[in-house]
């Protein structure tokens, strides 16, 4: 088995992090793990998590590094990636854990089964690796390199449980990454999305490159064999905000803008554009525009009809400006969108995404071409909508 770096950004107390480290210490072939705790300048430790390092050092190769300033989870992960060296790495949230003691071996085994030469032994079931003169497996040069192994994860809280399937393209957890692939395409966590929506930006850029790199492939694990447990930590910084979901709106829309800029930056990711990629980009712009259309109007309704007030003016301006930038990007292609394309995307986003929905009071074509009054509001004007906007029970502006 090969070695992997296992990166955990840390901000909470040692008690929150300890269960996840126990799950690592119990892994079969735990000697293959090189655990990096990334202290994101946490005020919740007096010893730089040295207590955890000392406790688990008999069972794991573990160390703690510190970011130069509080960066947020996205850039803390990136700090760990930049300060580790093995070809493959995994990421874990500080309050999560692996679901079984074979989880890491399953990820590693999926890579080994894809990259090593195998032969059938007469009279025996299955295949075995072909070994060289030094008793090491021989790499099969006819196969593609593995960019990622993606496994299912289990999300739950007191009110629901669900399996996030291995094929998901959003969750950064429960995946084994190939460092060389990320370096080849310069895929990094983005500063603007470091504190919120960081998975969305990173994973969308990652799979955009994987979709168009013929030298690499991805592997999906069986959805029935859970590998990762995702715990909702209600004490986390973000979830302490009762309006957390709406606070994400601006970061998500800004993430969409940055994703589109990444896709256009061929010098960065080294993927040449062609007609197929151009068509994909055009479709992505429209999808993100429609998503932002519903999200923006739902945000206005939320402010007008509840006691919600954005925690920071920045939350509002990030949402407003990002939605305007998405409109501008869509206008570059507006004349080439057919009515059917727009309506299909409208229906898809409305019914098959997690968009926050309200019945729109401005139609989509007008929103794209001319915007709407609300897209020009200052923060003060946003708050005034509580006095002048009224919505009926169907979400219509009256």
C-alpha positions in Angstrom: 0.0 0.0 0.0 1.1 3.5 -0.7 1.2 6.4 1.7 -1.3 9.2 1.8 -1.5 12.6 3.5 -4.6 13.0 5.7 -5.4 16.7 6.2 -7.7 18.0 8.9 -8.3 21.8 9.3 -8.8 22.5 13.0 -10.5 25.4 14.8 -12.6 23.8 17.6 -11.6 22.2 20.8 -9.6 19.0 21.1 -12.8 17.2 22.3 -14.4 17.8 18.9 -11.4 16.5 16.9 -10.5 13.5 19.0 -13.2 11.1 17.8 -12.1 11.5 14.2 -8.5 10.8 15.1 -9.6 7.6 16.9 -11.2 6.4 13.7 -7.9 7.0 11.9 -5.9 5.2 14.6 -8.2 2.2 14.1 -7.7 2.0 10.4 -6.2 -1.1 8.9 -2.8 -0.2 7.6 -2.9 3.1 9.6 0.9 3.2 9.1 0.1 4.4 5.6 -1.5 7.6 7.0 0.4 10.8 7.5 -2.0 13.0 9.5 -1.7 16.8 9.3 -3.7 18.9 11.8 -3.9 22.5 10.4 -4.5 24.9 13.2 -6.3 27.8 11.7 -5.2 30.2 14.4 -7.8 28.7 16.8 -8.6 30.4 20.1 -9.8 27.1 21.3 -6.4 25.5 22.0 -3.7 26.6 24.5 -1.1 24.1 23.2 -1.5 24.2 19.4 -3.2 20.8 19.6 0.0 19.3 20.9 -2.2 17.3 23.3 -3.7 15.5 20.4 -0.4 15.0 18.7 1.1 13.4 21.9 -2.0 11.3 22.5 -2.1 9.7 19.0 1.6 9.7 18.1 1.9 6.0 19.3 -0.7 5.0 16.7 -0.3 7.6 13.9 2.3 9.6 12.1 0.7 12.9 13.2 1.8 16.5 13.3 0.3 20.0 13.6 1.0 23.0 11.5 -0.3 26.5 11.9 -1.7 29.0 9.4 -0.1 32.4 9.5 -3.6 33.9 10.2 -7.2 32.7 10.4 -8.0 31.8 6.8 -11.2 29.9 6.9 -11.7 26.2 6.2 -11.0 26.3 2.5 -7.6 28.0 2.7 -6.7 26.0 5.8 -7.2 22.9 3.7 -5.0 24.4 1.0 -2.3 25.2 3.6 -2.3 21.6 4.5 -2.1 20.5 0.9 0.8 22.9 0.3 2.7 21.7 3.3 2.5 18.0 2.6 4.1 15.9 0.0 2.7 12.5 -0.8 1.1 11.8 -4.2 -2.3 11.1 -2.8 -4.2 12.9 0.0 -7.6 13.0 1.7 -9.5 15.7 3.6 -11.6 15.5 6.7 -13.6 18.0 8.7 -12.5 18.3 12.3 -15.8 17.0 13.7 -16.2 14.1 11.3 -14.9 10.5 11.3 -14.4 7.5 9.0 -17.3 5.1 9.1 -15.3 1.8 9.4 -11.7 0.6 10.0 -11.3 -0.4 6.3 -12.3 3.0 4.8 -8.8 4.1 3.9 -7.8 0.7 2.6 -10.9 0.7 0.4 -9.8 4.0 -1.2 -6.2 2.9 -1.6 -7.2 -0.5 -3.0 -9.3 1.2 -5.6 -6.3 3.0 -6.9 -4.0 -0.1 -6.8 -6.6 -2.2 -8.6 -6.5 0.4 -11.4 -2.8 1.0 -11.8 -1.1 -2.3 -11.2 -0.8 -5.2 -13.6 -2.7 -8.3 -12.6 -2.8 -12.0 -13.8 -5.2 -14.9 -13.2 -3.8 -17.9 -11.2 -5.1 -21.2 -12.5 -7.3 -22.9 -10.0 -7.8 -19.8 -7.8 -10.5 -17.2 -7.7 -9.7 -13.6 -8.7 -6.5 -12.1 -9.9 -3.2 -11.2 -8.2 -0.7 -8.4 -8.8 2.3 -9.1 -11.0 5.5 -8.4 -9.0 8.9 -7.3 -10.3 12.3 -8.5 -9.2 12.1 -6.5 -6.0 8.7 -8.0 -5.1 6.9 -4.8 -5.9 3.7 -4.5 -8.0 4.3 -3.6 -11.7 2.5 -0.5 -12.9 0.2 -1.0 -15.9 1.2 1.8 -18.3 -1.8 1.2 -20.5 -4.2 2.5 -17.9 -5.0 6.1 -17.1 -3.8 7.7 -13.9 -6.4 8.0 -11.1 -7.3 11.6 -10.4 -9.8 10.9 -7.6 -11.5 8.0 -5.8 -14.9 9.1 -4.6 -16.9 7.3 -1.9 -20.3 7.8 -0.3 -20.7 9.6 2.9 -23.5 9.5 5.5 -25.0 12.9 6.6 -27.3 13.0 9.6 -28.7 15.0 12.5 -31.6 14.8 14.9 -34.1 15.3 12.1 -33.0 13.4 9.1 -30.5 10.9 7.6 -29.3 10.5 4.0 -26.5 8.9 2.0 -24.6 11.3 -0.2 -23.8 9.1 -3.2 -20.2 8.6 -4.4 -21.0 10.3 -7.7 -21.6 13.6 -6.1 -19.6 16.5 -7.4 -20.0 18.9 -4.5 -18.8 17.3 -1.3 -15.0 17.6 -0.8 -15.1 14.8 1.8 -14.9 11.1 1.3 -12.5 11.5 -1.6 -8.9 10.5 -2.3 -7.1 13.1 -4.5 -4.1 12.8 -6.8 -1.8 15.7 -6.0 -0.2 15.6 -9.5 -3.6 16.1 -11.1 -4.4 19.2 -9.0 -0.9 20.7 -9.7 -1.3 20.0 -13.5 -4.4 22.1 -13.6 -3.6 24.5 -10.8 -6.8 23.6 -8.9 -6.8 25.3 -5.5 -9.2 26.4 -2.9 -10.3 30.0 -3.5 -9.8 32.9 -1.0 -13.3 34.3 -1.8 -15.0 31.0 -0.9 -12.7 30.0 2.0 -15.3 30.4 4.7 -18.5 29.5 2.9 -19.3 27.5 -0.3 -15.6 26.3 -0.5 -16.6 22.8 -1.6 -18.7 24.1 -4.5 -15.9 26.1 -6.0 -13.1 23.6 -5.5 -15.1 20.5 -6.7 -16.6 22.2 -9.7 -13.2 23.3 -11.0 -11.8 19.8 -10.2 -14.4 17.9 -12.2 -14.4 20.5 -15.0 -10.7 19.6 -15.5 -11.3 15.8 -15.1 -14.0 15.9 -17.7 -11.6 17.2 -20.2 -8.3 15.5 -19.3 -7.9 12.2 -21.3 -4.9 11.2 -19.3 -6.8 10.8 -16.0 -9.9 8.9 -14.8 -12.0 8.9 -11.6 -13.2 5.9 -9.6 -16.6 5.6 -7.8 -16.9 3.3 -4.8 -20.0 1.3 -4.0 -22.7 3.4 -2.5 -23.7 0.6 -0.1 -20.3 0.6 1.7 -20.2 3.8 3.7 -16.8 5.3 4.3 -17.3 8.7 5.9 -19.6 10.1 8.6 -20.5 13.8 8.3 -21.6 15.3 11.6 -23.6 18.5 11.8 -21.7 20.6 14.4 -24.2 23.1 15.6 -21.4 24.8 17.6 -19.4 25.7 14.5 -18.8 29.3 13.6 -21.1 29.3 10.6 -24.0 27.4 12.1 -24.2 29.6 15.1 -25.8 32.1 12.7 -29.5 31.3 12.6 -29.6 32.7 9.1 -26.7 30.6 7.9 -28.5 29.3 4.8 -29.3 32.7 3.5 -25.9 34.0 4.4 -24.5 31.4 2.0 -26.4 33.0 -1.0 -23.8 35.6 -1.7 -20.8 33.3 -1.3 -22.4 30.7 -3.6 -23.2 33.2 -6.3 -19.7 34.6 -6.0 -18.4 31.1 -6.3 -20.3 30.7 -9.6 -18.6 33.8 -10.9 -15.2 32.5 -9.9 -15.9 29.1 -11.4 -16.8 30.7 -14.8 -13.6 32.7 -14.6 -11.6 29.5 -13.9 -13.2 27.8 -16.9 -12.2 30.7 -19.1 -8.6 30.8 -17.8 -7.0 28.3 -20.2 -3.5 29.5 -19.3 -4.2 28.4 -15.7 -5.7 25.0 -16.2 -4.1 24.1 -19.5 -7.3 22.8 -21.1 -7.8 24.1 -24.7 -11.2 25.3 -25.5 -13.1 23.7 -28.4 -16.7 23.7 -29.6 -17.8 21.1 -27.1 -16.2 23.0 -24.2 -17.7 26.3 -25.4 -21.2 24.7 -25.5 -20.7 23.3 -22.0 -19.6 26.8 -20.8 -22.6 28.4 -22.4 -24.9 25.9 -20.7 -23.2 26.4 -17.4 -23.6 30.2 -17.6 -27.3 29.8 -18.2 -27.7 27.3 -15.4 -25.9 29.6 -12.9 -27.9 32.6 -14.1 -31.2 30.9 -13.5 -30.1 29.6 -10.1 -29.0 33.2 -9.2 -32.3 34.6 -10.4 -34.3 32.4 -8.0 -31.8 32.8 -5.2 -31.7 36.6 -5.5 -35.5 37.1 -5.5 -35.9 34.6 -2.6 -33.3 36.6 -0.7 -35.4 39.8 -1.2 -38.5 38.1 0.0 -36.8 36.7 3.0 -35.6 40.2 4.1 -39.0 41.8 3.4 -41.2 39.2 5.1 -39.2 38.0 8.1 -37.0 39.5 10.8 -33.8 38.5 8.8 -31.1 41.1 8.5 -27.9 40.2 6.7 -25.2 39.9 9.4 -22.8 42.0 7.3 -23.3 44.6 4.6 -20.7 42.5 2.7 -23.2 39.6 2.5 -25.7 41.8 0.6 -23.1 43.4 -1.7 -21.5 40.1 -2.5 -24.9 38.7 -3.5 -26.0 41.7 -5.5 -22.7 42.2 -7.3 -22.3 38.5 -8.1 -25.8 38.3 -9.6 -25.1 41.3 -11.8 -21.8 39.8 -12.9 -23.6 36.5 -13.8 -26.1 38.6 -15.8 -23.3 40.2 -17.7 -21.7 36.9 -18.5 -25.0 35.6 -19.7 -25.5 38.6 -21.9 -22.4 37.6 -23.8 -24.5 34.6 -25.0 -28.0 35.9 -24.7 -28.8 36.1 -28.4 -27.9 32.4 -28.8 -30.2 31.0 -26.2 -33.4 29.7 -27.5 -36.7 29.9 -25.7 -36.6 26.2 -25.1 -33.2 26.3 -23.6 -34.2 28.9 -21.1 -37.4 27.2 -20.1 -35.7 23.9 -19.8 -33.1 25.4 -17.5 -35.9 27.3 -15.6 -37.7 24.0 -15.0 -34.6 22.0 -14.1 -33.3 24.5 -11.5 -36.8 25.1 -10.1 -37.6 21.4 -9.6 -34.3 19.5 -9.5 -32.0 21.6 -7.5 -31.8 22.9 -3.9 -32.4 26.5 -5.0 -34.3 28.7 -2.5 -37.4 29.4 -4.4 -40.0 32.2 -4.5 -42.5 33.0 -7.2 -40.6 35.7 -9.3 -42.1 39.1 -9.8 -39.8 39.9 -12.7 -39.7 37.5 -15.7 -36.4 35.8 -16.6 -35.9 37.6 -20.0 -36.3 41.0 -18.4 -34.0 40.0 -15.5 -31.2 38.9 -17.9 -31.5 41.9 -20.3 -32.4 44.8 -17.9 -32.0 43.5 -14.4 -34.4 44.7 -11.8 -34.7 47.6 -9.4 -33.4 45.4 -6.5 -30.1 44.7 -8.2 -29.3 48.4 -7.8 -30.2 48.7 -4.1 -27.8 49.8 -1.4 -27.7 48.0 1.9 -29.9 50.7 3.4 -32.5 50.4 0.5 -32.5 46.6 1.1 -33.5 47.0 4.7 -36.3 49.5 3.7 -38.0 46.7 1.7 -39.4 45.4 5.1 -41.7 48.5 5.1 -42.8 48.6 1.4 -42.8 45.0 0.2 -45.6 42.6 1.0 -46.0 39.0 -0.2 -49.1 36.9 -0.2 -49.2 33.2 0.8 -48.1 32.0 -2.6 -45.0 34.2 -2.5 -46.3 36.7 -4.9 -45.4 40.4 -4.5 -48.6 42.4 -3.8 
